[in-house]
């Protein structure tokens, strides 16, 4: 069936994190090939079409200035549709925050008890309670950064949540400071550790200019570290390179690329892999040249010439 976008009720849009990269890829694919997968809707008690699956597609259609979408109507209860949609996303795994958002929505909208939620999700009541506790304790401003894709959910849970328990205002300020540049989990963890162990001046710097604090910390570590030999540093680099290659190979062996890789993703993967191969081949050419130049006979001939 075909529905006008204005007919859709988007009440569950806030239950999923956004990914700028994935949305760009989807937009490019739909601009080239149109809408290939229908959105999924259910009818609520008032007869409105409630969007269950396809929020990224709707945002892409709007950016493409389309007025209608191809839709599939599920003839089941709204609460059952939410659970079914979650089960069908086999290629994606919701994190604790997304699970908490869904649980809270189902508890509040459908008046479901902890026991009923646990039964429907096939989990324990303590599992349900922990995730509901997570979304109630983590400040809403921080959750919005996660939802918008500006902040890693792991960083929010492992660093900003305990900081919020100690000082909610500081946690909200730090999240606002690091979100525009999408700090990594490691960086946010370092900032959290620095705030907890630092004095008033360090805490103020972390809340207002975390990037200056991170740069200063990195410079201090470099100054404290003994300088290694060039060969030792190269051995560490090659060990890291080998580890990354083994990890990527393992992922391909276990899961492959999956059946849902679209054209944009394949093109990006092909481009990235070609660049990696070019960089590695350049590295080995340079290494062979350096090792050839560093052979003992070259050193001997140089000394005799001197």
N, C-alpha and C positions, 0 to 999 in steps of 0.2 A: 504494500500500500504506500501511497505518497502522502506525506503530511507537510503542511506549512510550518516553518520554524516557529512562527508566533503561536502555534497551537500547543507547543511542547511546554510541559511543566518541568523545570530543571532543578527540582528541590534537592537532588542528591549530588549536585555538582561539587559540593565542598567535601565529599567523602574520599576523594582521590588526590594524590599528589600530582603535580604537573611536571613535565620534563620539557624544557625548551627545545632540546635537540630532537626528541621524538616528535614534537608538534611541528617542527620545521620540516622533518622528513615526511610526515603525513601530509602536510600542506602541499609540498612539492609533488608528491605522488597523486594527490587528488586533483591538483591543477592540470596534471598531464593526462590522467586516466579517468577522472571523475570518481564518484562514490561507488566503490566496488562492494562494500559490505553494508548491509542495512543496519540502521540503529534498532534498538529493542525498546519497546514501550509496553506499558500496561495501563489499563483504565482504572482510575480510583473510584471511590464511591460517588463522587460528583460528576463522573464521566470525563474527567480530564485525562489527556495522554501524558503519563508520567514517564520520563526518560530513565531507563534502567541501565542501558549500555550504549555508549557512543558519544560521550561528551567531547572527546577530542575531535571526532568527526563533525560535530555540530559547530565547534569553534572554527574549524577549518572551512566549513561551508559558509559561515558568516564572513570570514575574511575574504572568501572568494565571491562574496556578494550574491550568494544563492538564496533563494526564498523557500525552497522545499527540500525535503530529504526522503529517501527511500527507507521505509520502516517495516519492522516485523512486530506484530501485536501478539503478546503472550496472554493467553486466557487463563491466568492463575492469579492468586492473591498477591498483592504488592509486596508483603513481607517475604513470601516464598520466592518471588522474583529476585529480590535482592540477594538472597542466599544462593539461588541457582546461578545468577550472574557471577558471583564470587567463585563458585565451584568451577565454572566453565573457563575461568581465566587460568588455565593450567600452566601457561608459560610465564606467568607473573606470580610473585609471592608478595602478599601484603605484609608490611611490617607491623609492629605492635601499635604504632600510632594510627594507621589506617584501620586496623582491626578495632581499635578503641572508638574511632569515629563512627564506624558502622554499628558497633554494639550500642553506643550511646543513642544513635538515631533510632535504632529499632526499639530500645527501651523506652525512649520518650514518645515516639510517634505511635507505637502500637501497644504501649503499656505492658511490655513483657517483663517478667520477673527474672532474677539472676538464674534461677533454676531452669526456666524455659529457654533463656538464651544459651545456657550451657548445653541443653539437650539439642537445640537446633544446630549449634556449631560443633557438636560432638566433643565438647571440652568439659573441664571441671568448672565448678562455680568459682574456685579461686583464680583460675585462668581469666574468667570473665571479669572478676572483681579487680584483678591487677591492671587490666587494660582500661577499664573504666576509671580506675584511680589515676592512671597515667594521664589521660586526657583531662581530668579534672584538676590535677596538680600543675601541669605544664601551662604557663601563661598563654592566653589566647593569642597574644601578639607573636609569640615564638611559633606556635602552631601554624599561624598564617604564613610565616616565612617558609616553613616546611611544605605546606600545601602548595605554595606558589613555585616551589622548586628552587628557592634562593638559599635554602639551608638544608644540610644533610640531616635526615631523621636520626641517624645514629649519633651525630654530634648533639642534637637536641636532647636525646634521652640520656646519654652517658655523661655529658658535661653541663649542659644548660639546666637540666632538671635539678641535679643536686645543687647547682649555684642558686637556682630560684628558691630552693628550700632554705638556703642560707640568707639570700638577699634577692628578692624578686625584682626589685628595681634595677639592680646591677645586671641580672640575667637578661632582662628585656633590653637594656641599653647595649649590652654586648652583642646580642643577636642582631639588633638594628645596625650596629657598626660593621659586622662581618658579612651580613647577608648580601649587600650589593656586589661584593666581589666573590661570593660563594666560597667561603673558607672551607678547607678540608676538615675532616674529623680530627686528624692529628693536630692541626693548627688550633682548633677550638679547644681540644683537650689541653694543649700547652697554655692557652690563655686562662682556662679554668684553674689549672694548677698554679699559675702565676698569681691569679687573683686571690686564691685561698691562702697562699703562703706569703704574699707581698704586703707591704705597708700601704699607707694611705696614698702616697704619690704613685706607686706602681699600680694600684687599683684604679686610680683616676685615669692613668694613661691607657690601661687596658680597655676601660669602658669607652673612652673618647677616641683613641687612636691605636687600635690593636695592632695595626700593621707596623707601626714604628716599634712597638714592643717586640713583635716577632723578629723584625730585622735586628734589633739590638741583641736579642737572645741568640740568634744565629751567629752573629759576629763574635759574641762572647764564647760560644762553643768552639768556633774555629780557632780563636786565640788560645784556648785551653788545650786543644788537641795537638799532640805531637805530630810533626810533619812526617808523613811516610815517604818511602822511596817511590820513584815513578813506577817501577816494576810492580811493587806491592799494590799501589793504587789501581794499576791496570788489571792485576789479577782479581781484585775485588769487583771491578767493573765487568769483567768477563763472567765472573761467578753470578753476578746479578742478571746479566744478559741471558745466561744459560737457564737460570731459574724462571725468568719470564717466558722463555721459549717452551720450557717443559710445562708450565702452567697453561699456556695457550693451547699446546698440543693436547693436554689432558681434557680441556674443555671441548675441543673438537671431537675427540675420541668418545667422550661420554654423551654429549648432547648434539653434536653436529651444529648446523646453522639453524635447524628447525624449519618447519614448513611455512612459517608466516613471515619470512624475510621479504620485504618489498624491494622494488627496484632501487629506490633511493638508498636503502641500507646496503644492498649488494654493491652499488657503485661506490659508496663511502668505504666499505670494507676493502674492495679491490684497490682503491686509491691509497688507503692507509698501508695495506700489505705491500704494495709496490714501493712506497716510500721507505718502509722499514727494510725491505730487501736491498734497495739502493744504498741506504745508509750503512747496512752491515757489510755489503760488498766493498764500499769505500773504506770502511774500517779495516777490513782484512788486507786490502791493497796497501794501505798505509802501514799496517803492522809488518807485512812482509818486507817492505822497503826499509823500515827502521831496523828490523832484525838483521837484514842483509848488510846494512851500513855498519851495524854494531858488531860484526863478526871479528874474532881476534886478529885475523890476518890484516883487516883494515886498520885496526888499532896499531898493529906493528908497523905497517908501512907508513902510517902517519907519523909515528915517533921517529922513524928513520929519516923521513923527509924534513922533520923539524931539526 
